[in-house]
Amino acid sequence: MLFEVISSAIIGGLVGYSKLVQLGAISGNDTRSIMRIATNAGLVAKDGTQIRPHRRTQKPEFTEYVFQLPQGLSARQFTEKIDRFQDGLNAKRRVLDVSLADIKAIDWKGDIVAQIRELAAKKKRINKEVEIDFDGMLKFRVYSENLTDRFMYDTDLLGKMKGWEVPVGATRTSLVRHDFDKHSHITVAGMTDYGKSVFLKNIITTLTARQSKNVHFFLIDLKGGLAFNRFRDLEQVVGVAKNPTEAYDMLIDAQTKMNERIEYLLRNDFEDIKEAGIKDRYFVIIDEAADISDSKDCQEIIKDIARRGRGAGFRLVYATQYPTNETISPQVRQNCSARLCFRLSTATASRAVLDEDGAESLPLVKGRAIYRTDRKTIVQTPLIENQFIDDTLKPNIIIKPRKEGEQHGRNNNIEGATPRKHSLIVEEVGIR
């Protein structure tokens, strides 16, 4: 009996110790390690001054280390070498890994001593993740567990959305949502194949499923129409433009509709659509917007929608894999109060989207992004599969018959755009 009590206490202690270590409570102080890594990486002032520890704060999901930055060094120098800190803090770190499930698996009639030894030898590698921030002080947030690298979009996730919300992604502890009634316009940027187009499909699918009677889309896909092709037969889709000329035609249509809505509000003394009780929202979604950045005519309409669209119920989603001060105009940047930025190749590109560095330091994980409104959050955006899209949106398909000789909008040759060679034709093909 005494032996069993002692054995239980030892095993319980192993579980408790393991949990405390994994939470970081007794995993040691990384202050000296951070300082040593900084020195080895050459992050020292010319007079030899190092970063100076200010405070260390233990929080449930991470430990925050705050340092005073010596004169002559910038926070950007540290963020550019974030991989050095992450690799250095993870070097040869293995900790005890015992859970309650291990206790349940114990054979109390067997060799208890051997089983305790086996549990004591059970270890896993610590895989810390580091974030660096600066608000006058240099801050290192060290997480003991990595953010998931695969967050699937499913029916349960769709059911959690309310109103005009779409899921942005998961943090270590919560689900982040974007509400288009709070932040009307959003800029989305990132290198190819990191999740930008997948997020745009997330927006279209979520809003079609949740607001099928009230949402309308003007879709502009300047990569040839392939990303948005599966949505072309949705009742909610006004049309899909595939090149700069078609994009201009569609933007003219969107602007005309917006002007009609604004005139209606003015005539009836309404300040905005909420006061008027209008439920409809029009989304202008542009994928690879850099391809029309040199079109003055397109850009003037885009800036107009960004500036005047909010009160009229028009929402702009402006996406590009080439963010620069030229491809994202100051007016669009100013009026897009939300930004979602996937991995970018340079700090300059990051600043064009976020007004600060950071996107160039994101890990090479598809779907990993920085979401910024009034605060900045690193998220793993949901992966929405095409079969899920098709199954979810099937009830919203309508047949849009092809009319011989019909063309979409106007055949204008606009500044900075290639003249159209083919008309926009919608075929009688189901969603796929």
C-alpha positions in Angstrom: 0.0 0.0 0.0 2.8 2.4 1.0 4.7 1.5 -2.2 1.6 2.4 -4.3 1.2 5.8 -2.6 4.9 6.6 -3.1 4.7 5.4 -6.7 1.6 7.6 -7.4 3.3 10.6 -5.8 6.4 10.1 -8.0 4.4 9.7 -11.2 2.1 12.7 -10.3 5.3 14.7 -9.7 6.6 13.8 -13.1 3.4 14.9 -14.8 3.3 18.2 -12.9 7.0 18.9 -13.5 6.5 18.1 -17.2 3.6 20.5 -17.5 5.4 23.3 -15.7 8.4 22.8 -18.0 6.3 22.9 -21.1 4.5 26.0 -20.0 7.9 27.6 -19.4 7.4 28.2 -15.6 10.7 26.4 -14.7 12.3 26.1 -18.1 15.0 28.5 -17.2 15.6 32.1 -18.1 16.3 32.9 -21.7 17.6 36.4 -21.0 21.2 35.5 -21.1 20.7 33.3 -24.2 19.1 36.2 -26.1 21.9 38.5 -25.1 24.5 35.9 -26.2 22.8 35.3 -29.5 22.6 39.1 -30.2 26.3 39.5 -29.5 27.3 36.5 -31.7 25.0 38.0 -34.5 26.9 41.3 -34.3 24.0 43.2 -32.8 26.2 45.3 -30.6 26.7 49.1 -30.7 30.0 50.4 -32.0 31.1 51.2 -28.4 30.5 47.6 -27.4 27.2 48.3 -25.6 24.8 45.3 -25.6 21.0 45.3 -25.2 20.2 45.7 -21.5 17.6 43.5 -19.7 14.6 45.5 -18.4 12.1 42.9 -17.4 10.9 39.4 -17.9 7.1 38.5 -17.7 5.7 35.0 -17.7 2.3 34.8 -19.4 0.2 31.7 -20.1 1.1 31.3 -23.7 4.6 32.9 -23.8 7.4 34.6 -21.9 8.1 38.2 -22.7 11.7 39.5 -22.4 12.0 43.3 -22.7 15.4 45.0 -23.4 16.6 48.5 -23.7 18.1 49.1 -27.1 21.5 50.9 -27.2 22.0 53.9 -29.3 23.1 53.1 -32.8 21.0 49.9 -33.2 17.6 49.6 -34.7 14.8 47.1 -34.0 14.9 46.2 -37.7 18.4 44.8 -37.3 17.0 42.3 -34.8 13.9 41.3 -36.8 16.1 40.7 -39.8 18.0 38.1 -37.8 15.0 36.6 -36.0 16.0 33.1 -37.3 19.2 33.4 -35.4 17.3 33.8 -32.1 14.8 31.1 -32.9 17.5 28.6 -33.8 19.7 29.5 -30.9 16.9 29.1 -28.3 16.0 25.7 -29.7 19.5 24.3 -29.9 19.5 20.8 -28.3 16.6 21.5 -26.0 14.7 18.4 -24.9 12.3 18.3 -21.9 10.2 15.8 -20.0 7.0 14.9 -21.8 4.6 13.0 -19.5 0.8 13.4 -19.6 -2.3 12.1 -17.8 -2.8 9.6 -20.6 0.6 8.0 -19.6 -0.7 7.6 -16.0 -3.8 5.8 -17.3 -1.7 3.4 -19.3 0.3 2.3 -16.2 0.0 -1.4 -15.3 -0.2 -1.1 -11.5 0.3 -4.9 -11.2 3.5 -4.8 -13.3 6.9 -3.5 -12.6 6.2 0.0 -11.3 9.9 1.0 -10.9 10.6 0.1 -14.6 7.6 2.0 -15.7 8.6 5.1 -13.7 12.0 4.9 -15.3 10.5 4.7 -18.7 8.3 7.8 -18.0 11.3 9.7 -16.7 13.1 9.0 -19.9 10.2 10.2 -22.1 11.2 13.5 -23.6 10.4 15.7 -26.5 12.3 18.5 -28.3 11.3 22.0 -27.3 10.4 23.9 -30.5 10.2 27.5 -29.4 8.8 30.3 -31.6 10.0 33.8 -31.3 8.3 37.2 -32.1 10.2 40.5 -31.9 8.4 43.8 -31.4 9.4 47.4 -30.6 7.4 50.1 -28.8 10.3 52.1 -27.5 11.7 48.9 -25.9 12.8 45.8 -27.7 10.5 42.9 -26.9 11.1 39.2 -27.4 8.0 36.9 -27.0 9.2 33.3 -26.7 6.5 30.7 -27.2 7.0 27.1 -26.0 4.7 25.7 -28.6 4.6 26.5 -32.3 1.5 27.9 -33.9 -0.3 25.2 -35.9 0.8 25.0 -39.5 -2.5 23.5 -40.7 -5.9 25.0 -39.9 -8.7 23.5 -41.9 -11.8 25.3 -42.9 -14.9 23.2 -42.2 -18.6 23.4 -41.5 -18.0 24.0 -37.8 -15.8 27.0 -38.6 -18.4 28.4 -41.0 -21.1 28.1 -38.3 -19.1 30.3 -35.9 -19.3 33.3 -38.2 -21.9 36.0 -37.6 -23.1 38.9 -39.7 -20.4 40.0 -42.1 -17.6 38.1 -40.4 -15.1 35.9 -42.2 -12.5 33.7 -40.4 -9.0 35.2 -40.6 -7.2 32.5 -38.8 -6.2 30.8 -35.6 -3.7 32.0 -33.0 -2.4 29.7 -30.2 -5.4 30.5 -28.1 -8.2 31.9 -30.2 -10.0 32.4 -33.5 -9.5 35.7 -35.2 -12.4 37.1 -37.3 -12.6 40.0 -39.8 -15.9 41.9 -39.7 -16.6 43.8 -42.9 -19.1 46.0 -41.1 -16.3 47.2 -38.7 -13.5 47.3 -41.2 -15.0 47.8 -44.6 -11.9 47.4 -46.8 -8.9 45.1 -46.6 -5.6 44.9 -48.3 -4.3 41.3 -48.8 -0.6 40.7 -49.9 1.9 37.9 -50.0 4.2 36.0 -52.3 2.7 33.5 -54.6 1.5 30.1 -53.2 1.5 31.3 -49.5 -2.3 31.6 -49.1 -3.5 34.9 -50.6 -5.9 33.4 -53.2 -7.0 30.8 -50.7 -8.1 33.6 -48.3 -10.0 35.3 -51.1 -11.9 32.1 -51.8 -12.6 31.9 -48.0 -14.2 35.4 -48.2 -16.4 34.5 -51.2 -17.5 31.2 -49.8 -18.2 32.4 -46.2 -20.2 35.4 -47.3 -22.1 33.5 -50.0 -23.1 30.8 -47.5 -23.9 33.2 -44.6 -25.4 36.1 -46.5 -26.7 34.5 -49.7 -29.6 36.9 -50.1 -27.6 40.1 -49.4 -24.1 39.7 -50.9 -23.0 40.6 -54.4 -19.6 40.2 -55.9 -17.6 42.0 -58.6 -14.7 39.6 -59.1 -11.6 40.7 -60.9 -8.9 38.0 -61.4 -6.0 39.4 -63.3 -4.2 36.1 -63.4 -6.5 35.0 -66.2 -9.6 34.2 -64.2 -8.6 30.8 -63.0 -8.7 31.6 -59.2 -12.3 32.8 -59.4 -13.6 30.6 -62.2 -15.4 28.2 -59.9 -17.6 31.1 -58.7 -18.7 32.4 -62.0 -22.2 30.7 -62.0 -23.1 31.8 -58.5 -26.2 33.9 -58.2 -24.3 36.4 -56.1 -21.6 37.0 -58.7 -22.2 39.9 -61.0 -19.3 38.8 -63.2 -15.7 37.7 -63.4 -13.2 40.0 -65.2 -10.0 38.3 -66.5 -7.9 41.2 -67.9 -7.3 44.9 -67.5 -9.9 46.0 -70.0 -12.6 43.8 -68.5 -11.5 45.0 -65.1 -12.1 48.6 -66.1 -15.6 47.7 -67.5 -16.5 46.0 -64.2 -15.1 48.8 -62.1 -17.3 51.2 -64.1 -20.3 49.0 -63.3 -19.5 48.9 -59.6 -18.9 52.7 -59.4 -22.2 53.3 -61.3 -24.1 51.1 -58.8 -22.3 52.8 -55.9 -23.3 56.3 -57.2 -26.9 55.1 -57.5 -26.9 53.9 -53.9 -25.4 57.2 -52.7 -28.0 59.2 -54.6 -30.7 57.2 -53.0 -29.3 57.8 -49.6 -29.0 61.5 -50.2 -32.6 61.8 -51.6 -34.0 60.1 -48.5 -31.8 61.9 -45.9 -30.0 58.8 -44.8 -26.4 58.9 -43.6 -25.6 55.4 -44.6 -27.0 52.0 -45.4 -27.4 51.0 -41.8 -29.7 54.0 -41.1 -31.6 53.2 -44.3 -32.0 49.6 -43.3 -30.4 48.3 -46.5 -29.0 44.8 -46.0 -27.2 44.4 -49.4 -23.4 44.6 -49.6 -21.3 44.8 -52.8 -17.8 43.4 -52.7 -15.2 44.4 -55.3 -12.5 41.8 -55.0 -9.4 42.3 -57.0 -6.7 39.5 -57.2 -3.3 40.6 -58.5 -4.2 44.3 -58.5 -0.6 45.2 -59.4 -1.6 44.4 -63.0 -3.8 47.5 -63.2 -1.7 49.7 -60.9 -0.5 51.7 -64.0 -4.0 52.2 -65.3 -5.0 55.7 -64.2 -8.6 55.1 -65.0 -8.9 51.9 -63.0 -7.0 53.4 -60.1 -9.3 56.4 -59.9 -12.3 54.2 -59.6 -10.6 51.9 -57.0 -9.7 55.0 -54.9 -13.2 56.3 -55.2 -14.7 53.0 -54.0 -12.2 53.0 -51.1 -13.0 56.6 -50.2 -16.8 56.6 -50.6 -17.9 53.0 -50.6 -18.2 52.3 -46.8 -21.4 54.3 -46.2 -23.0 52.9 -49.4 -22.3 49.3 -48.6 -19.4 48.8 -51.0 -16.4 46.8 -49.8 -13.0 46.7 -51.4 -10.7 43.7 -51.1 -7.4 44.7 -52.8 -4.9 41.8 -53.2 -1.5 41.7 -54.7 1.7 39.7 -54.6 3.8 42.7 -55.5 3.1 45.3 -52.9 4.9 48.6 -53.4 4.1 52.3 -52.9 3.3 52.3 -56.6 1.0 49.3 -56.7 -0.9 50.3 -53.5 -1.9 53.9 -53.7 -1.8 56.1 -50.6 -5.6 56.5 -50.8 -6.2 52.8 -50.8 -3.7 52.2 -48.0 -5.3 55.0 -45.9 -8.9 53.7 -46.4 -8.1 50.0 -45.9 -8.2 49.9 -42.1 -7.4 46.1 -42.2 -4.4 44.4 -43.7 -3.6 40.7 -44.1 0.0 40.0 -45.1 1.5 36.7 -45.9 5.2 36.1 -46.3 7.0 38.7 -48.4 10.5 38.8 -49.8 11.6 42.1 -48.4 11.1 44.5 -45.5 10.3 47.2 -48.1 7.3 45.2 -49.4 6.2 44.6 -45.8 6.2 48.3 -45.1 4.1 49.0 -48.2 1.3 46.8 -46.7 1.7 47.0 -42.9 3.6 50.3 -42.5 6.3 48.3 -40.7 8.7 45.4 -41.1 7.7 41.9 -40.2 6.2 40.0 -43.2 9.6 39.2 -44.5 10.4 37.4 -41.2 7.4 35.1 -41.2 8.3 31.4 -41.2 8.1 29.7 -44.5 4.7 28.2 -43.7 1.8 28.3 -46.2 -1.1 30.2 -44.6 1.0 32.0 -42.0 0.2 35.7 -42.0 0.1 39.0 -40.1 -3.4 40.5 -39.6 -3.4 44.1 -38.6 -6.2 46.5 -37.7 -5.6 48.6 -34.6 -3.3 45.8 -33.4 -1.1 43.2 -35.0 -1.7 39.5 -34.7 0.1 36.5 -36.3 -2.4 33.9 -37.5 -2.6 30.6 -39.4 -5.2 31.3 -42.0 -7.8 28.6 -42.7 -7.1 26.2 -45.6 -10.4 25.9 -47.6 -10.5 23.0 -50.0 -12.1 23.2 -53.4 -14.4 20.3 -52.8 -15.7 22.0 -49.6 -16.3 25.1 -51.6 -18.3 23.2 -54.3 -20.4 21.3 -51.8 -21.1 24.5 -49.7 -22.1 26.7 -52.6 -24.0 24.3 -54.8 -27.4 25.7 -53.7 -26.4 29.1 -55.0 -25.7 28.1 -58.6 -27.8 29.5 -61.4 -27.6 29.0 -65.1 -26.3 32.1 -66.8 -27.1 31.6 -70.5 -24.6 32.7 -73.2 -26.0 35.2 -75.6 -24.5 35.3 -79.0 -22.5 38.5 -79.6 -23.0 39.8 -76.1 -20.2 41.7 -74.6 -19.7 42.8 -71.0 -19.7 46.6 -70.5 -17.7 48.9 -72.8 -14.8 48.3 -75.2 -12.7 51.1 -74.0 -9.0 51.3 -74.5 -7.7 52.7 -71.2 -4.5 54.2 -70.2 -2.0 51.5 -69.1 -4.3 48.5 -70.1 -3.9 46.1 -73.0 -6.8 46.2 -75.5 -9.2 43.3 -75.1 -9.0 40.5 -77.6 -11.9 38.4 -76.3 -15.3 39.2 -74.9 -16.3 38.1 -71.4 -18.5 35.0 -71.9 -20.1 33.1 -69.2 -20.6 29.4 -70.1 -23.3 27.1 -68.9 -21.0 25.1 -66.6 -21.7 24.2 -63.0 -19.5 25.1 -60.2 -16.4 23.0 -60.0 
